[in-house]
Amino acid sequence: MNVVPDRARLLFVAIMAVVMGLVMSLVMTLVNVGWSATFLSSWFRAFWIGTSVAFPVALVVVPLADFVVARTLGD
């Protein structure tokens, strides 16, 4: 199993949380609000909430996913 140093894993999780929060909040805000005068403020609010949830979840899920992949592929 390839062990990633703690700082690299933390940076990976942070980048993934920000990107996923950005994309998911953009799509969900467009679906729920549409392109309107309140779109940007609604999107920024959804982005911060989504990223605040995504980061701690990713801190737990990424090591579990690494474990499952390693077990599945026999590393």
PyMOL commands that set and color helices and strands:
alter all, ss='L'
color gray80, all
select helices_A, chain A and resi 6-32+39-73
alter helices_A, ss='H'
color red, helices_A
deselect
rebuild
show_as cartoon
